[in-house]
Amino acid sequence: MKGVIIGGGIIGLSIARQLYKLGYDITVVEKRMLGRGASWAAGGMLAPLAEGLVGDFLDFCLESRDMYKSFVEEIQKETGDNVGFWECGIIYPVFSEEEKSLIQKRIKYYNKLGHNAIWLDRKDIEDKGYMLGKSVLGGAYFPDDKQVDNRRLITALVMYIKKTKIEVRQFETVRFINEKNGVFKSVTTDKGEIEADFCILAAGAWSGELEPLKVFPKKGQMFSFKTKKKEELKNILYSKRAYIIPRKDTNLVVVGATEENVFFKEGVTVAGLAILIKGLLDTLPNTKDYEIVETWYGFRPATPDGFPILGKSDIKNLYYATGHYRNGILLTPITAKIMADLIHKEEESPYLKIFSFDRFKHLMV
Ligand SMILES: Cc1cc2nc3c(=O)[nH]c(=O)nc-3n(C[C@H](O)[C@H](O)[C@H](O)COP(=O)(O)OP(=O)(O)OC[C@H]3O[C@@H](n4cnc5c(N)ncnc54)[C@H](O)[C@@H]3O)c2cc1C
């Protein structure tokens, strides 16, 4: 059976890998270089608790977080690469009494559900070796939230794909998805037509250009800096002002991210960086002399309710795996699994019902 996947981001590539292992003949079409969309721009946090998630979406994200260790171990074995998976925990500093009371409520809520969340006084955070800004009152600690170096993970996935018989068509743009009598037939690209038995739309923030889906871009800007020593910071520090993500085994620290409704407006801006730098210095003022390494931006695939769009479409054999918004790196293992189970075994995870595109039909014109 032949499948075509539109989009070579972390979602498209991980589904391609999963289906290839099950014996499918897969083609990935990517309009740029593989993996250079939101997946390259991300922070790589695996952070359902720091994100403050609740309900079914929390459960979905926790399941994926639990799958991560074996997911990266498999890929590391397949490629010999290290993808910077780090069970570093997340500290969530707060800067006002109001924020403190909200986060303490959140800790109680998560504890009731059986999740690990702890309040740390300012002194407890300082005892972990942090020189905090004067307005930090303390913070929550989520020891089970973690990270992966998304760029290293993408690099490993690309290496895996290139070693297989998966066909990769880079710098080729899909223009149309074609169906006949309600059944998927082919995609038309700027270079020709690709026929297949099924198609998965995994085009991130651009998915709405090909199907009438409520997916739109939420721009995020980020930058990185170098600390003096390797792993000078031992945890992610995630606050409303900025998140600060030290990378494993390196002296690199990534800081993010803005949330902007500016459609696909390219570029890093002074105002965007100013917000992030202020957030960093409010938290860790001693980083002020450290050297900035890189600035960048990306477009999160957002949806009206902030949840992904997964599963079947109204066209037989056309599937959606998009709209992962702020948590697409986190949701990669579970997305790849439930999409492959759907195609290979016709097995519908209950999450596919919850995150079906049907919920937005009333918004479509
Ligand atoms: C600044 C920022 C920080 C983030 N931080 C985190 C984080 O800490 N943790 C987390 O879990 N998530 C994070 N995210 C979200 C995460 O990056 C995304 O949800 C995830 O990368 C989406 O993956 P994707 O493969 O769907 O999209 P993308 O990586 O954008 O891939 C889609 C691909 O489709 C291609 N494409 C589009 N249209 C076509 C077409 N017509 N033909 C061919 N190819 C096409 C694009 O070129 C692109 O490469 C962050 C995102 C941003 C921007």
The ligand as a Gaussian input file, in Angstrom:
#p B3LYP/6-31G(d) Opt

LIG

0 1
 C        8.558000      29.185000      18.909000
 C        7.916000      27.852000      19.116000
 C        8.138000      27.157000      20.303000
 C        7.541000      25.906000      20.503000
 N        7.854000      25.190000      21.628000
 C        7.338000      23.936000      21.792000
 C        7.712000      23.146000      22.918000
 O        8.515000      23.580000      23.759000
 N        7.148000      21.915000      23.054000
 C        6.265000      21.407000      22.132000
 O        5.787000      20.281000      22.310000
 N        5.925000      22.134000      21.039000
 C        6.433000      23.374000      20.852000
 N        6.081000      24.123000      19.758000
 C        5.051000      23.596000      18.849000
 C        5.638000      22.574000      17.861000
 O        6.808000      23.095000      17.323000
 C        4.623000      22.295000      16.753000
 O        3.361000      21.965000      17.283000
 C        5.105000      21.115000      15.889000
 O        6.427000      21.341000      15.472000
 C        4.203000      20.918000      14.695000
 O        4.823000      19.978000      13.864000
 P        4.346000      19.802000      12.363000
 O        5.186000      18.721000      11.770000
 O        2.868000      19.665000      12.345000
 O        4.620000      21.230000      11.707000
 P        5.916000      21.803000      10.986000
 O        7.150000      21.450000      11.704000
 O        5.669000      23.237000      10.720000
 O        5.929000      20.975000       9.643000
 C        4.992000      21.176000       8.604000
 C        5.761000      21.066000       7.306000
 O        4.857000      21.067000       6.223000
 C        5.490000      21.726000       5.135000
 N        4.444000      22.131000       4.194000
 C        3.451000      23.036000       4.420000
 N        2.657000      23.141000       3.337000
 C        3.148000      22.275000       2.401000
 C        2.777000      21.946000       1.065000
 N        1.701000      22.512000       0.486000
 N        3.533000      21.058000       0.388000
 C        4.618000      20.476000       0.968000
 N        5.020000      20.763000       2.226000
 C        4.296000      21.641000       2.942000
 C        6.192000      22.881000       5.809000
 O        7.227000      23.414000       4.997000
 C        6.687000      22.251000       7.093000
 O        8.035000      21.769000       7.001000
 C        6.680000      25.359000      19.509000
 C        6.492000      26.050000      18.325000
 C        7.094000      27.277000      18.111000
 C        6.898000      27.978000      16.798000

